[in-house]
């Protein structure tokens, strides 16, 4: 176990080429999104630099950017800490997600062809396997891929751009409830696929709204479960 609390193998390799500060930013954001770096965890520049194999300067620049975007809190005389989201922050984000995803489901039902339906079924099968294997990280990644595919099938570039802006935060909030949602989440995905395949826009909208609402409630209930 690394001194910052990162699991062995959790540190991503920095991709090349590209500005180093951007690659460090992406690596740290991925660690935060997947909760390898936990909310409230102290982020020590020198340790992060050592783990990533870089100097402290690009780490400092990345932390400043993450602070601006709300992923990290920079506290005077204390240093950097992973942001701890409030219940209100989570509720607002997940509510917006419901609006975007429900419209995406409606448009997907109107526009998706057989290839798109096949892709959704394949992602769903992989997600079910991940749940059966208790692979939480895999299930979270596949859940994100499934919803991204729905967004792609919707065929609305502006909607997709807006969804992309909240995607990582959705993953951040979904990770702690992924095991709790478990198989039921993929049962709901199967029902959604059926509605999209039947070109039932109203049902697809309803099912997606209910699906995202279940996740929102699960997040708020996690502390008492």
C-alpha positions in Angstrom: 0.0 0.0 0.0 1.4 3.4 -1.0 1.7 6.1 1.7 -1.1 8.2 0.2 -3.5 5.3 0.4 -3.5 4.4 -3.3 -4.0 0.6 -4.0 -1.2 -1.1 -5.7 -1.7 -0.8 -9.5 -4.1 2.1 -9.1 -1.7 4.8 -10.4 -2.3 5.2 -14.2 0.5 5.4 -16.6 0.9 8.9 -18.0 0.2 8.9 -21.7 2.6 10.6 -24.1 2.7 13.0 -25.9 1.0 16.1 -24.6 1.8 18.8 -22.0 2.9 17.1 -18.8 0.6 19.3 -16.6 -2.4 18.0 -18.7 -1.3 14.4 -18.4 -0.8 14.8 -14.6 -4.2 16.5 -14.3 -5.9 13.6 -16.2 -4.1 11.0 -14.0 -5.2 12.7 -10.8 -8.7 13.3 -12.0 -9.0 9.6 -12.8 -7.8 8.6 -9.4 -10.3 10.9 -7.8 -13.2 9.8 -10.0 -12.6 6.1 -9.3 -12.1 7.0 -5.6 -8.6 5.5 -5.5 -8.1 8.9 -3.9 -10.9 9.2 -1.4 -13.0 12.3 -0.6 -11.2 14.2 2.2 -7.9 12.5 1.6 -4.8 14.7 2.0 -2.9 15.1 -1.3 0.9 15.6 -0.7 2.6 17.0 -3.8 5.9 15.3 -3.2 4.3 11.9 -2.8 2.0 12.3 -5.8 5.0 13.4 -7.9 6.9 10.3 -6.8 4.1 8.0 -7.7 3.6 9.6 -11.1 7.3 9.9 -11.8 7.3 13.7 -12.4 8.5 16.8 -10.6 6.3 18.7 -8.1 5.6 21.6 -10.5 3.1 19.8 -12.8 1.5 18.2 -9.8 1.0 21.7 -8.2 -0.4 23.0 -11.5 -2.8 20.1 -11.8 -4.0 20.5 -8.2 -4.7 24.2 -8.8 -6.8 23.3 -11.8 -8.6 20.6 -9.9 -9.3 23.1 -7.2 -10.8 25.5 -9.7 -13.0 22.8 -11.0 -14.2 21.7 -7.6 -12.4 18.3 -7.4 -9.8 19.4 -4.8 -9.9 21.9 -1.9 -6.7 24.0 -1.3 -6.7 25.0 2.4 -4.3 27.7 3.6 -1.4 26.3 5.7 -2.9 22.8 5.3 -2.5 21.8 1.7 -4.7 20.0 -0.8 -7.5 17.6 -0.1 -9.9 15.7 -2.3 -13.2 17.5 -2.2 -15.9 16.0 0.0 -19.2 16.6 -1.8 -22.2 17.7 0.2 -25.6 16.0 -0.1 -26.9 19.1 -1.9 -24.1 19.0 -4.4 -24.8 15.4 -5.2 -28.5 16.0 -5.4 -28.2 18.9 -7.8 -25.8 17.0 -10.1 -27.8 13.8 -10.2 -31.0 15.8 -10.8 -29.5 17.4 -13.9 -28.2 14.0 -15.0 -31.8 12.7 -14.9 -33.0 15.5 -17.2 -30.2 14.9 -19.7 -30.4 11.1 -19.6 -34.2 11.0 -19.9 -34.1 13.1 -23.1 -31.3 11.0 -24.5 -33.3 7.9 -23.9 -36.3 9.4 -25.8 -34.1 10.4 -28.7 -32.4 7.0 -28.8 -35.7 5.3 -29.0 -36.5 7.6 -32.0 -33.2 7.1 -33.8 -31.4 3.9 -32.8 -30.9 1.2 -35.4 -30.2 -2.5 -35.0 -26.4 -2.0 -34.6 -27.0 0.4 -31.7 -29.4 -2.1 -30.0 -26.8 -4.8 -30.4 -24.1 -2.6 -28.9 -26.4 -1.9 -25.9 -27.1 -5.6 -25.4 -23.4 -6.3 -25.5 -22.6 -3.7 -22.9 -25.4 -5.0 -20.7 -24.1 -8.5 -20.9 -20.6 -7.4 -19.9 -22.0 -5.3 -17.0 -24.0 -8.3 -15.8 -20.8 -10.4 -15.8 -18.9 -7.7 -13.9 -21.6 -7.6 -11.2 -21.6 -11.4 -11.0 -17.8 -11.3 -10.5 -18.2 -8.5 -7.9 -16.0 -6.3 -10.1 -17.1 -2.9 -8.9 -14.6 -0.9 -11.0 -15.6 -2.8 -14.1 -19.3 -2.4 -13.4 -18.9 1.4 -12.9 -16.9 1.7 -16.1 -19.5 -0.4 -18.1 -22.4 1.6 -16.6 -20.7 4.8 -17.8 -20.2 3.2 -21.2 -23.8 2.1 -21.4 -25.1 5.6 -20.7 -22.6 7.1 -23.1 -23.9 4.7 -25.8 -27.5 5.9 -25.1 -26.2 9.4 -25.5 -24.5 8.6 -28.7 -27.6 6.9 -30.1 -29.6 10.0 -29.3 -27.7 11.8 -32.0 -27.8 15.3 -30.4 -24.3 16.8 -30.2 -25.3 19.6 -27.8 -26.9 17.1 -25.4 -23.9 14.9 -25.6 -21.6 17.8 -24.8 -23.6 18.8 -21.7 -23.7 15.2 -20.6 -20.0 14.9 -21.0 -19.5 17.8 -18.6 -21.2 15.9 -15.8 -20.1 12.4 -16.8 -17.1 12.1 -14.4 -19.0 13.5 -11.5 -21.7 11.0 -12.1 -19.1 8.2 -12.0 -17.8 9.7 -8.8 -21.2 9.6 -7.1 -22.1 6.2 -8.6 -19.0 4.4 -7.4 -19.9 4.2 -3.7 -23.4 2.8 -4.5 -22.4 0.5 -7.4 -22.4 -2.6 -5.3 -25.7 -1.6 -3.7 -27.3 -1.0 -7.0 -25.8 -4.2 -8.4 -27.8 -6.5 -10.6 -30.9 -4.4 -10.3 -29.2 -1.6 -12.3 -28.7 -3.9 -15.2 -32.2 -5.3 -15.0 -33.3 -1.7 -15.5 -30.9 -1.4 -18.4 -32.4 -4.4 -20.0 -35.9 -2.9 -19.8 -34.6 0.3 -21.2 -33.0 -1.5 -24.2 -36.4 -3.2 -24.9 -38.1 0.2 -24.9 -35.5 1.7 -27.3 -35.7 -1.3 -29.6 -39.5 -1.0 -29.7 -39.1 2.7 -30.5 -41.3 3.6 -27.5 -40.1 7.1 -26.8 -42.5 7.7 -23.9 -41.6 4.4 -22.1 -37.9 4.9 -22.7 -38.1 8.4 -21.1 -40.0 7.1 -18.1 -37.7 4.1 -17.6 -34.5 6.3 -17.8 -36.0 8.8 -15.4 -36.9 6.1 -12.9 -33.4 4.4 -13.4 -31.5 7.6 -12.6 -33.8 8.4 -9.7 -33.0 5.1 -8.2 -29.3 5.9 -8.3 -29.9 9.3 -6.8 -31.9 7.8 -3.9 -29.3 5.1 -3.4 -26.6 7.7 -3.0 -28.5 9.6 -0.4 -29.4 6.3 1.4 -25.8 5.0 1.4 -24.9 6.4 4.8 -27.8 4.7 6.6 -27.7 1.4 4.8 
